[in-house]
Each structure stands twice: as structure tokens, then as C-alpha cells.
Amino acid sequence: MTRVTTGLETLAADPALIKGRHWALLANHAAVTSALDPAREALAKAAGPPTLLFAPEHGLDGVAQDMEAVEDERDDLTGAPVRSLYGRTAATLRPRTEDLGGIDVLVVDLPDIGSRYYTFAATMDAVMSGCETGGVDVVVLDRPNPIGGVRREGGPVTSGCESFVSQLPTPIRHGLTLGEIALLLQRERYPGLELGVIICSDWSRGSWWDATGLPWVPPSPNMPTLKTAAIYPGLCLVEATTLSEGRGTTRPFHLIGAPWADADMTVKELRDLELPGVAFRTTRFRPEFGKHSGHVCSGVELHVTDRESLEPVALGLHLLKVLHDLHPNEFAWRAEPYEFVSEVPALDLLTGSPEARKCIETGAPFDDLFDQWRAWVATFEEDLEGILLYHR
């Protein structure tokens, strides 16, 4: 196996783009070299300390849970101040004008996992907007898409459903690297931004993370393994309901249920669908935090049997429909605000439109919606000329 060289390692070996300049870094604990050295430490050794660090959701050290506000701090490794880009209000999701003053170049190294609603790319988008306005250069240090760069799934974001989890002009499973997303955003939104992407070498689009020779560092508290990343584009949709998505257990997004769920019937209905690449078993679990904390839940455990044929978005929607139909009196959509939005149902924000929710509520099949999504994905892929940096 030929080990992939990330953009971070390339810049650390030749830091000419940032050496002698006032540079800032948007990164977290999982942005590391192949030797597991943090990006901020590796770049500081190569080019001198950063002027400022920016931290995405979960914080610089990846300690905070989902949707938990993170405060500003000071970094022990570099001594640089750390500005949180995930605080108590939606206004904190963007860098302040004064934070970008005095910075020549902002470096981005964030370990995305290939899903539109994994918020790191949305944070990059907000930073790119601020940097274009402030005249700050942006350099993205690219990394492989952990779940491969070939398969795409899901539809567009429609008017009224824009949010922090639906900020990107991509499918749900987008099949792009962070550098490619940056190029897409520059073309679509920030043509005046000075952007550079340092590619990762020896990565092909069809490869998953476990073929890169790079260590897996969980990029957020509930993303412990590559298997979790494989199902996340669909099973994150459970967040839009009162069902537990397995947070507070050792199997987040693999364990789905509630105290009132009929595990036997749920598994039977899911097996009858003959969905590709996944198997189901009945289970009971007790979340230690999150939804139904301290209560035993009945439900289903997902086992990926063929990740290449798996369609995680379709899987997630079918699972919600089965549980909705089996438990019409108990099943409920999330009532609390979701990613700072309270007036739009969370499932609409995640899927980009009300259509999937309407299918579940009315009993309409997903077939027409999925056909529409596939047609839109085909159009999206035709428009990627000049964006894709890697080949199969």
C-alpha cells in the first residue's frame, strides 16, 4: 500500500506559502500528520507560530458534543488565541471582521467525512466568505474523502431550507474532498477570493480511508470509526426525530431505537425491503447521554455488509418510514431548534427540502423522489469540470 501524502505534510515540508507571513489556521485535533503530529504544531515548527487559530464545531480538541457551544481559549501547543466558530448563537458561526484583520493567509485543514451536513465544510464556507471580504488569502490542505469520491446520493437544497447543515451546494453524500468543495464554493460564491489548494498525492477517487495508509483519528466525538462515517450520510437523519441515534453508546448511528420501539417488527420490516449492503438485528441499549439517556431502548443495530453497494441516505429514510408507520402514536419529529433554526423541521434542513418528510407522513413511496435526486446528481456531476482534482 502506497501511503497518501496529505496537503498538511506537503506544506510542512515546504512552508513557503506561509513562512514570513501572518497566518491563521482553521483546524481541530484530527488534523494530523501521518506521524500523528497536530497540524498546528507541525506548521508552527516549519513556519513559526500562527497569529490565530480557529476551531470548528466540537472545538479545537474535539471534546464538545454535537450542538454544544464552545468558548474561545488559548492553545497550549502554540500559545495562539483560539476563536471558536461554534458558539451560543448563529452569529458565532462566522469569523469576526476584527479576527481577520492583520492576517495575510488563512490555512484550512479539516477532516471532512463526505456528508453535506457534517459541519466542518460549512465552517470553511463561512471563513471563505469573510476572507474574500477582508482580502485574506485562503489555502486548503486537502485530505482524502474517507468514504470515497465516486458515489453521490441525495438532492439539492431548496429555498427556505438553508441552514448550517444545508449550506453546501452539493448532494448529501457529495463524493468530494474539502479542497474540491473549496474550489466549488469559489466558483459559485467567492470569485474574488485568492484560493490555493494543496492536493494530497497518491489518492484515487475510488479509495476509502483504510486504503490510504493514514491513521484514523475520530474527527468528532460520535464518529469513532470509518464504519460510522459510511452510514452517517443517512443515519444522521435520525437526529430529526425523538428516536435515539445511538449517541451516548459505543455504537453511535449503528444503534437506533426508543423505549417504545418494537424491535422485532422493525427488523422484520427492514429486512423485507432488501436494502443493499446492510443487515439488521434486534437490539436493546441504554444511552448514557443524549436522547432517552438512562432508559433502555429497543430497536435495531445496523451491520454494513457491502459498503460499495450501500445507499446510506435511502437507508436512513426507509428506516424512519418503517418506525413512523409502526408507531404512529409514539413517533415524533424533533421539536427543539436544530442548528440554530426553529421554524423549519430538522429533516427538511438535513435533506434540503420538505419532500422526504412528506413521503414519510403521507405514506407515499420514495421512488419518485429518489429518481428526481438521481437526475439532479447526474446534472451536478456534469458540472464538476475544473473542480475534481483526483481520478479513479
Secondary structure, 3 states (H helix, E strand, C coil): CCCCECHHHHHHHCCCCCCCCCEEEEECCCCECCCCCEHHHHHHHHHCCCCEEEECCCCCCCCCCCCCCCCCEECCCCCCEEEECCCCCHHHHCCCHHHHCCCCEEEEECCCCCECCCCHHHHHHHHHHHHHHHCCEEEEECCCCCCCCCCCECCCCCCCCCCCCCCCCCCCECCCCHHHHHHHHHHHCCCCCCEEEECCECCCCCCCHHHCCCCCCCCCCCCCCHHHHHHHHHHHHHHHECCECCCCCCCCCCEEEECCCCHHHHHHHHHHHCCCCEEEEEEEECCCCCCCCCCCEEEEEEEECCCCCCCHHHHHHHHHHHHHHHCCCCCCECCCCECCECCCCHHHHHHCCCHHHHHHHHCCCCHHHHHHHHHHHHHHHHCCCCCCCCCC
